Amino acid sequence: MVSRKQFRFRFENSWLKEPSFKEEVVRWWKQIPVMNIIPKHILMAKCMSKWGRQFFHKFGEKVKQQKEILSALINREDDIGVANYFEERDKLNELCYMKMSIENNEQNYCGFKRGTLTQANEGIDKAVFEAVFLADYNVVKPTLNGEEKVISESQNDMLTVDIKFEEFTEALKHMHPDKTSGPDGYSPAFFQQFWDLVGQEVFQCCKSWLSECMFPAELNNTNLVLIPKEENVENLTDVRPIALYNVVYKLITKVLVNRLKRVLPVAISVTNPHLSQEGALQTMC
């Protein structure tokens, strides 16, 4: 694997602390015609990325100004002066942290030492990959002949009723704002901050996809990230892969999970040795 750095858009939560950024987001969103939410997000990402570069270049000037303010306060011994010094020092620390966070935006891809994978291991890795990702699974629909129904008609109606906007709002509230972004670069913080602006369009697109049972291919895009298990990464066994999905994809998943959680205690037997209620809920959430 060749070591390289690749830049991609990533929404920085620190941008939300700039009042001018919020005004710009509202202006950009309203200027872009209503369309499928995915291309609109791409156009918004370009606008925010350009604004972010300009915002980053101003950091040096802001840090310099903040240091000058601290220098003027450092010899103050009165209570007000000391209080102002600590307040301005905290602002400087926050600026430096924000600058460091943006500088680390690029993804670092680790490289593996040459020769660490034997020919046998390469064959095993290829076989595992093909078995997991390229297998042609034959989905067999289960038959319920003679089986007792555990889902009542009212529960079934609850599961199949039209999706409501409030369900998406509730699902978004329970997302951590600093969750790592997916391929589109958006974090939950963006949607939580601008839900009044973008929520209805996101909801209408998701509702249409669910009702038509057809999802755009881009919705399922996923970043596979290798998390090092050890300090010195040399082999594939030294990393743990995780999948990072887009926020919109996770929103849809959470809405469906929240519905299923109401009936899982009834649908899953406590004597089932392979799937417990608690384990199923944790896996789905």
Order of alpha helices (4+ residues) and beta strands (2+ residues): beta-alpha-alpha-alpha-alpha-beta-alpha-alpha-alpha-alpha-alpha-beta-beta-alpha-alpha-alpha
